[in-house]
Amino acid sequence: MPTPDQEKVLVIGSGIGGLSTGIILAKLGFEVTVIEKNGQPGGMMRSYVRRGVHCNVGLHYLGALDQGQILRRCFNFLEITGQLPLIRMGVDGPVDQYLFTDDHPGIDHFDVPAGFEAYEAGLNAAFPTQRIQVAALMARLRRSADQLNRLSFLYSDRPTEYWFDQAEPLGAIFDQIGCSPGLRAVFGLPSVLIGVPPAVCPQFYHSMTLASYLLSAWRLKGPGATMADVCVQRLKSLGGSLRTGEAVTGIRTVDGRVRGLTLDSSETLDASIIVGTIHPKGMIELLEPEVLKASYRRRVMGLRDTPGMMAVHALVPAKQYPEIQPNRYLVQVDPQGGLLDLIFLQLRSSDDPGQNLLTLITSGHHELWQAWQQTRSGQRGPDYLKKKQDLARSLIGRTEKMMGPFQGLQILDIFTPLTIRDWVNSPEGSAYGVMRSNEQMLSAALLNRTSLRGLFLAGQSVLAPGILGTILGSFSTVKFIVGSERFHREVRI
């Protein structure tokens, strides 16, 4: 059990990492307060409203949520499953559709079904001369899925990083077994969805992403705000509290131990445990330089991040453009099967009767926004707004070449990497935090070795991105806080 002066925990950030960590610690008897600089909790999982319509930011679908599957077990431990309105995908068709804009893959599209067997059959049908390669890839995928399901990295006294023994990059595996450009493009695309090119994406992280959606794929029936609100309600039901609209300006320390936080109002909050779920580089900036080892500071500040993203939300007439059940990806690849360009497309019902919501997401192209680096959201001027509009029209035009023209389209909102940067304190608007490449796996795995007693990190940069990776990272961080013995005894997923 924690000693009395350790029972109070302050969590910086109210995304899924902050809220899930807070819920777990509250269940274990800690007094938890979550601090959020924005007026609304939720971080990247929260939707926002334009003209009465909810627009999702980072929560578009979830995997591995069927009975007994890993994310369902996590949600069950948090006791939020029953409050989430979920719709299963892939029941009457594919979960995802890849539409290729060039001839390099040798196919014009690929439908990703639910289920490992169906996915393997689809790969064999699309690439009949690659059956040996498909079998080899699927064997690795199934092994990783089994390892993930057993949660060996949580329920062992071996350090977490040593469980990621499948660290060989996916690109190297493609080379070893002789995969065709088309097979590389199809099988490798899920790694791009977490911001890591296949050439440097460890096999485990790719498998974690792909396997979760093959196990089962789901959408929230409501907006992302629903999930954020459910998590907040659960935290409060356990005695935890949430403070919004208050930015943390500093972490107070004494003799190598954290003592609390200072807010932008100059108010100070005391605690002996602080969990930062914002980007690790943002955490570094809240500390005086001398309280961390120079080597740790250099390692964190040198970490490469995933790219930012740009998104367009628009309304289209529902009668002309009915909902599309699967997610669609418009994909351009090079002659070797490497990704050149990607557009994510969802067409779903909206809060506006008679209108459906079209969402397009693509790379943020950080270099395009350099002129506005020193500005904040809402204060960037007419040139920035024109740049956004021009790029949005270009993105819509590229989509229309594949999907046909959208008549009566009305743009609701456009966000850029700068928007993400300002919303969640992510450097350069990185969408998935620290890049989980094979080149920096160890550095990322050591983020919770700060040497500053009482300071811990959670969030998507700590273990893996996405809802599943972030929540598993929360459990891993809690294990650091309470110790292996208590974790094994009281936290059973």
Secondary structure, DSSP 8 states (H G I E B T S, - for coil): ---GGGSEEEEE--SHHHHHHHHHHHHTT-EEEEE-SSSSS-GGG--EEETTEEE-SS-S-EES-STTSHHHHHHHHHT-GGGS-EEEESSSS-SEEEEESSSTTSSSEEEE-SSHHHHHHHHHHH-GGGHHHHHHHHHHHHHHHHHHHHTTTTSSSS-GGGG----SBHHHHHHHHT--HHHHHHHHHHHHTTT--TTT-BHHHHHHHHHHHHH-EEEESS-HHHHHHHHHHHHHHTT-EEE-S--EEEEEEETTEEEEEEETTS-EEE-SEEEE-S-HHHHHHTS-GGGS-HHHHHHHHT--B--BEEEEEEEEETTTS--EEEEEEEEEE-TTS-EEEEEEEEEEE-SSTTEEEEEEEEE--GGGGGGGTT--TT-SHHHHHHHHHHHHHHHHHHHHHHH---TT-EEEEEE-HHHHHHHH--GGGBSSSB---GGGHHHHHTTT--SSBTEEE-STTTS-SHHHHHHHHHHHHHHHHH-HHHHHHH---
